[in-house]
Amino acid sequence: MDRRHAWSVAARLLTGLLVLVLVAWAAGEIWVASIGDAETELMRSLAAERSQGLIELARVVTWLGSVWLLAPCALVACFLLARAGRVTEAVALALGLLGAIAIADAAKALVGRPRPPVEHLQKVTGSSFPSGHATQASAFWLSAVLALRAARVRPRLVAGAAVAAALVVVAVAWSRVYLGVHYPSDVTAGVVFGSAWALHTARCLYRGPARGEDAG
């Protein structure tokens, strides 16, 4: 990748990051202002129906979207990709996670939505919109699937990884709501923004002049 192309990619990545932060901010403000307390009753009803078995399951599943798990996974995956000569894929995977963290943190600070007024079954800090776990999980696991695809792994394996990634993201989103720390709209937004960032990152990095044949 020549210097001119590298600057162009960096500019597109930064622009995409800023656009997603602004869209998340606008979406959060509009949703909170228009919906108000409509989701509150849903959360209270769900909290009243929680079972101990599902609570324990949610506490385990939710780690699949935690940065404390995703960061080490990203380091190992990036090392293996780079060692195999797939540096672009390693960079895309790392940026997928880092960008998702930045988007979620910035949007949380800008929107400032309070957490659901129910018992929180996991210790949390910060505001509610969007879900950091859902954003991170969507971006990381989708980035991993896209990296496998770009590395020309067998289509069946990529398809299997895609199904597994989708199930993980859905499970993480469910766990955040079930634990009472996020509204459904928080996790939905997280999945949308995390996925959008992963796709944008892949589009920027995998469609360069030297990698045009890998696009698709």
C-alpha positions, 0 to 999 in steps of 0.5 A: 500500500503506497503512502497516498492510498494509505492516507486515503484509507485513513481518511475514509475510516475516520470519516466513517467513524465520525459519521457513525458517532453523529448518527448514533447521537441523533438516533439516540436523541430522537428515540429517547425523546419520542419513545420516552418511558414506553420501554420502561414497562417492558423492562419491569415486566421482564425483570418480574419474570426472570428465572435463576437459570436464565440469569446465570446463562445471561451472566456467562453469555454476556462475556462474549461481548465484553472488552475484557474477553474480546481484547485478548481474543483480538490480540491472539487473532491479529498475531495469527493473521499477521504471522500468516502474512494476512496483515491487512486482515489483522489490521481490519480486525483490530480496527473493528474492535477499537472503532466499535469501542470508540463509537459506543463510548462517544455515543453514550457520552453524547446521548446520556440515556439513564439505565433501565429503572430495574435491578441490575444483575451486573455492575455497570457504569456510564449511560445506556444508549447504545449497548457497548457489549452489543456494539463491540460484539457485532463489530468484532465477530463480524470483522472476524468473519470478514477477515476469514472471507478476505483470507480466502478460507473455504466458503463453508467454513466462512458460512459456519463462522457467520452463523456462529457469529450471528448467534453470539451477537444475538445472545449477547444482546439478549443477555444485556436486556435480561440482566436489566442493564439495557433497553431493547433499543440500546442493544438493537442500536449497538448491533446496527452501529457495530455491524456498520462499522465492521462493514465500513472498515472491511470496505476501506481496507479490502478494496484497495488498488492492490487488493481489488481482486479480493473485493466482493 
